[in-house]
Amino acid sequence: VQQAAFSKVKAGTLGGDMIAHAESVLKASKVAAYTDFFAHGMGLITHEAPFLMTNHPVAYEGTYAAKPLEKNMVLSVETTMLHPTRGFIKLEDTVAVTDAGYVMFGDRGRGWNRGGTAA
């Protein structure tokens, strides 16, 4: 789902098109029943413009869904899963929109970090 969202991030893409693409991938996945997708702007606070979605846990209207993403906008792209046997899993990535796509911040250290196993 994250990768589907990222594939649509670039200046000029409508925010709602990025959201719709990620949601369609999620809907077709075997984990859809217990997984949520969410994307929003970031800046001085953790949830701010561009507001891309209306149907999510944070109560604001998706006023930017019909507007194009702009170069240098900063977005948070989140996928959360409350897996029935593995527990809570959350992926949240912050990207800056570019003309050709995006630049991701903090994309090092991917993989599983198991709780209680730190040295």
C-alpha positions as CSV (number, residue, x, y, z in Angstrom):
1,V,0.0,0.0,0.0
2,Q,2.8,2.4,0.9
3,Q,4.6,1.6,-2.4
4,A,1.3,2.2,-4.3
5,A,0.9,5.6,-2.7
6,F,4.5,6.5,-3.5
7,S,4.1,5.6,-7.1
8,K,1.6,8.4,-7.5
9,V,3.5,11.1,-5.6
10,K,4.9,13.9,-7.8
11,A,4.2,17.5,-8.4
12,G,1.0,17.9,-10.5
13,T,-0.7,14.6,-9.4
14,L,-4.1,15.2,-7.7
15,G,-3.9,14.3,-4.0
16,G,-7.1,12.3,-4.4
17,D,-5.6,10.3,-7.2
18,M,-2.7,9.2,-5.0
19,I,-5.2,8.3,-2.2
20,A,-7.6,6.4,-4.5
21,H,-4.7,4.3,-6.0
22,A,-3.4,3.3,-2.6
23,E,-6.9,2.5,-1.3
24,S,-7.6,0.3,-4.4
25,V,-4.5,-1.7,-3.7
26,L,-5.4,-2.0,-0.1
27,K,-9.0,-3.1,-0.9
28,A,-7.7,-5.9,-3.1
29,S,-5.2,-7.1,-0.5
30,K,-5.7,-10.1,1.8
31,V,-5.0,-7.8,4.8
32,A,-7.7,-5.2,4.0
33,A,-10.0,-6.2,6.8
34,Y,-7.5,-5.1,9.5
35,T,-5.4,-2.5,7.7
36,D,-5.9,1.2,7.3
37,F,-4.2,3.7,4.9
38,F,-3.9,7.4,5.7
39,A,-1.9,10.3,4.1
40,H,-1.7,13.9,5.2
41,G,0.5,17.0,5.1
42,M,3.2,17.7,7.7
43,G,4.8,20.9,8.8
44,L,5.0,22.8,12.1
45,I,2.4,20.3,13.5
46,T,2.0,16.6,12.7
47,H,-1.3,16.9,10.8
48,E,-1.7,19.9,8.6
49,A,-2.3,20.9,5.0
50,P,-2.4,19.5,2.4
51,F,-5.5,17.6,3.8
52,L,-5.9,14.8,1.4
53,M,-8.5,12.5,3.0
54,T,-11.9,12.9,4.8
55,N,-12.5,9.3,5.9
56,H,-9.8,8.7,8.5
57,P,-9.1,9.0,12.3
58,V,-8.3,12.7,12.3
59,A,-11.3,14.9,11.9
60,Y,-10.8,17.3,9.0
61,E,-12.1,17.6,5.5
62,G,-10.0,16.4,2.5
63,T,-9.9,19.9,1.1
64,Y,-6.8,19.2,-1.0
65,A,-7.9,15.9,-2.6
66,A,-9.0,17.7,-5.8
67,K,-5.9,19.9,-5.9
68,P,-2.5,19.0,-7.4
69,L,0.4,18.1,-5.2
70,E,3.0,20.9,-5.3
71,K,6.8,20.7,-5.3
72,N,8.2,20.8,-1.8
73,M,4.9,19.8,0.0
74,V,5.7,17.5,2.8
75,L,3.5,14.4,3.2
76,S,3.1,11.6,5.7
77,V,2.1,8.3,4.2
78,E,0.8,5.8,6.8
79,T,-0.3,2.2,6.8
80,T,-1.5,0.7,10.1
81,M,-2.4,-2.9,10.7
82,L,-3.9,-4.5,13.7
83,H,-3.0,-8.1,12.8
84,P,-5.1,-10.7,14.6
85,T,-2.1,-12.8,15.6
86,R,1.0,-10.5,15.2
87,G,-0.3,-7.4,16.9
88,F,0.0,-3.8,15.8
89,I,2.2,-2.8,12.9
90,K,2.6,0.7,11.7
91,L,4.5,2.1,8.7
92,E,4.8,5.9,8.5
93,D,7.0,7.6,6.0
94,T,7.6,11.3,5.4
95,V,8.3,12.5,1.9
96,A,8.9,15.8,0.1
97,V,7.2,16.1,-3.2
98,T,9.4,16.8,-6.2
99,D,8.8,17.4,-9.9
100,A,9.9,13.8,-10.7
101,G,8.4,12.1,-7.6
102,Y,9.6,12.5,-4.0
103,V,12.5,12.5,-1.6
104,M,11.9,10.2,1.4
105,F,13.2,11.2,4.9
106,G,14.4,8.4,7.3
107,D,14.2,5.5,4.9
108,R,17.1,3.7,6.5
109,G,16.8,0.7,8.8
110,R,13.9,-1.1,7.2
111,G,13.0,-4.5,8.4
112,W,11.6,-6.0,11.6
113,N,12.5,-4.6,14.9
114,R,11.3,-7.2,17.5
115,G,10.3,-5.8,20.9
116,G,12.3,-7.1,23.9
117,T,15.4,-8.2,21.8
118,A,17.6,-5.1,22.1
119,A,21.0,-5.7,23.5
